[in-house]
Amino acid sequence: MEGRIRYVFSAKMWKHGAEGGWHFVSLPKEISSEIREHLKWQEEGWGRMKTIAQIGQVKWDTAIWFDTKHDTYILPVKADVRRKEKLAIDQSIDVTLWI
Protein backbone atom coordinates (compact mmCIF):
# COMPACT_ATOMS: atom_id res chain seq x y z
CA MET A 1 0.00 0.00 0.00
CA GLU A 2 2.29 2.69 -1.28
CA GLY A 3 2.04 6.04 0.46
CA ARG A 4 0.17 4.63 3.45
CA ILE A 5 1.31 3.95 6.99
CA ARG A 6 0.98 0.31 8.06
CA TYR A 7 -0.09 -0.72 11.56
CA VAL A 8 -0.10 -4.34 12.75
CA PHE A 9 -1.62 -5.47 16.05
CA SER A 10 -3.60 -8.20 17.80
CA ALA A 11 -6.80 -7.53 19.72
CA LYS A 12 -9.97 -9.28 20.81
CA MET A 13 -13.19 -8.81 18.88
CA TRP A 14 -16.20 -7.54 20.86
CA LYS A 15 -19.85 -6.86 20.15
CA HIS A 16 -21.70 -3.63 20.85
CA GLY A 17 -25.18 -3.63 22.31
CA ALA A 18 -27.95 -6.17 21.96
CA GLU A 19 -29.07 -8.59 19.26
CA GLY A 20 -27.79 -7.56 15.84
CA GLY A 21 -25.12 -5.27 17.33
CA TRP A 22 -21.97 -4.38 15.43
CA HIS A 23 -18.70 -6.25 16.00
CA PHE A 24 -15.51 -4.30 16.61
CA VAL A 25 -11.82 -4.57 17.35
CA SER A 26 -10.34 -1.77 19.49
CA LEU A 27 -6.95 -0.53 18.39
CA PRO A 28 -4.25 -0.56 21.08
CA LYS A 29 -4.05 2.80 22.87
CA GLU A 30 -0.42 3.36 21.78
CA ILE A 31 -1.35 2.98 18.11
CA SER A 32 -4.45 5.15 18.53
CA SER A 33 -2.39 7.87 20.20
CA GLU A 34 0.13 7.81 17.36
CA ILE A 35 -2.60 7.95 14.70
CA ARG A 36 -4.41 10.75 16.52
CA GLU A 37 -1.21 12.76 16.95
CA HIS A 38 0.02 12.48 13.35
CA LEU A 39 -3.04 11.74 11.19
CA LYS A 40 -6.00 13.39 12.93
CA TRP A 41 -6.20 15.84 10.02
CA GLN A 42 -7.53 12.92 7.92
CA GLU A 43 -10.56 12.44 10.18
CA GLU A 44 -13.98 13.17 8.73
CA GLY A 45 -17.19 13.62 10.73
CA TRP A 46 -17.49 11.89 14.13
CA GLY A 47 -13.80 10.89 14.22
CA ARG A 48 -14.11 8.68 11.13
CA MET A 49 -10.89 7.91 9.25
CA LYS A 50 -10.73 5.91 6.03
CA THR A 51 -8.45 2.90 6.07
CA ILE A 52 -7.78 -0.45 4.46
CA ALA A 53 -7.97 -3.41 6.85
CA GLN A 54 -6.84 -7.00 6.59
CA ILE A 55 -7.69 -9.94 8.83
CA GLY A 56 -6.35 -13.28 7.63
CA GLN A 57 -6.78 -13.43 3.87
CA VAL A 58 -9.60 -10.85 3.75
CA LYS A 59 -8.68 -7.25 2.86
CA TRP A 60 -11.32 -4.52 2.57
CA ASP A 61 -11.83 -0.75 2.37
CA THR A 62 -13.34 0.51 5.60
CA ALA A 63 -12.91 3.17 8.29
CA ILE A 64 -11.96 3.41 11.92
CA TRP A 65 -13.80 5.67 14.36
CA PHE A 66 -12.41 7.42 17.41
CA ASP A 67 -14.36 6.25 20.46
CA THR A 68 -14.12 9.02 23.06
CA LYS A 69 -15.60 6.75 25.75
CA HIS A 70 -12.69 4.31 25.43
CA ASP A 71 -10.13 6.87 24.15
CA THR A 72 -9.17 4.68 21.20
CA TYR A 73 -10.08 3.99 17.60
CA ILE A 74 -12.38 1.08 16.83
CA LEU A 75 -12.55 -1.00 13.65
CA PRO A 76 -15.92 -2.48 12.64
CA VAL A 77 -15.62 -6.11 11.48
CA LYS A 78 -18.22 -6.93 8.82
CA ALA A 79 -20.24 -10.16 8.94
CA ASP A 80 -18.67 -11.26 5.65
CA VAL A 81 -15.18 -10.96 7.14
CA ARG A 82 -16.22 -12.75 10.35
CA ARG A 83 -17.75 -15.59 8.33
CA LYS A 84 -14.82 -16.01 5.91
CA GLU A 85 -12.22 -15.99 8.69
CA LYS A 86 -14.40 -17.90 11.22
CA LEU A 87 -14.03 -15.19 13.87
CA ALA A 88 -15.68 -15.24 17.28
CA ILE A 89 -16.26 -12.71 20.06
CA ASP A 90 -13.33 -12.51 22.52
CA GLN A 91 -11.05 -14.24 20.00
CA SER A 92 -7.63 -12.61 19.61
CA ILE A 93 -7.31 -11.45 16.00
CA ASP A 94 -4.27 -10.29 14.02
CA VAL A 95 -5.13 -7.08 12.19
CA THR A 96 -3.24 -5.01 9.63
CA LEU A 97 -4.37 -1.46 8.83
CA TRP A 98 -3.12 0.92 6.15
CA ILE A 99 -3.91 4.59 6.72
C-alpha positions in Angstrom: 0.0 0.0 0.0 2.3 2.7 -1.3 2.0 6.0 0.5 0.2 4.6 3.4 1.3 4.0 7.0 1.0 0.3 8.1 -0.1 -0.7 11.6 -0.1 -4.3 12.8 -1.6 -5.5 16.1 -3.6 -8.2 17.8 -6.8 -7.5 19.7 -10.0 -9.3 20.8 -13.2 -8.8 18.9 -16.2 -7.5 20.9 -19.8 -6.9 20.2 -21.7 -3.6 20.9 -25.2 -3.6 22.3 -28.0 -6.2 22.0 -29.1 -8.6 19.3 -27.8 -7.6 15.8 -25.1 -5.3 17.3 -22.0 -4.4 15.4 -18.7 -6.3 16.0 -15.5 -4.3 16.6 -11.8 -4.6 17.4 -10.3 -1.8 19.5 -6.9 -0.5 18.4 -4.3 -0.6 21.1 -4.1 2.8 22.9 -0.4 3.4 21.8 -1.3 3.0 18.1 -4.5 5.1 18.5 -2.4 7.9 20.2 0.1 7.8 17.4 -2.6 7.9 14.7 -4.4 10.8 16.5 -1.2 12.8 16.9 0.0 12.5 13.3 -3.0 11.7 11.2 -6.0 13.4 12.9 -6.2 15.8 10.0 -7.5 12.9 7.9 -10.6 12.4 10.2 -14.0 13.2 8.7 -17.2 13.6 10.7 -17.5 11.9 14.1 -13.8 10.9 14.2 -14.1 8.7 11.1 -10.9 7.9 9.3 -10.7 5.9 6.0 -8.5 2.9 6.1 -7.8 -0.5 4.5 -8.0 -3.4 6.9 -6.8 -7.0 6.6 -7.7 -9.9 8.8 -6.4 -13.3 7.6 -6.8 -13.4 3.9 -9.6 -10.9 3.7 -8.7 -7.3 2.9 -11.3 -4.5 2.6 -11.8 -0.7 2.4 -13.3 0.5 5.6 -12.9 3.2 8.3 -12.0 3.4 11.9 -13.8 5.7 14.4 -12.4 7.4 17.4 -14.4 6.3 20.5 -14.1 9.0 23.1 -15.6 6.8 25.8 -12.7 4.3 25.4 -10.1 6.9 24.2 -9.2 4.7 21.2 -10.1 4.0 17.6 -12.4 1.1 16.8 -12.6 -1.0 13.6 -15.9 -2.5 12.6 -15.6 -6.1 11.5 -18.2 -6.9 8.8 -20.2 -10.2 8.9 -18.7 -11.3 5.7 -15.2 -11.0 7.1 -16.2 -12.8 10.3 -17.8 -15.6 8.3 -14.8 -16.0 5.9 -12.2 -16.0 8.7 -14.4 -17.9 11.2 -14.0 -15.2 13.9 -15.7 -15.2 17.3 -16.3 -12.7 20.1 -13.3 -12.5 22.5 -11.0 -14.2 20.0 -7.6 -12.6 19.6 -7.3 -11.4 16.0 -4.3 -10.3 14.0 -5.1 -7.1 12.2 -3.2 -5.0 9.6 -4.4 -1.5 8.8 -3.1 0.9 6.1 -3.9 4.6 6.7 
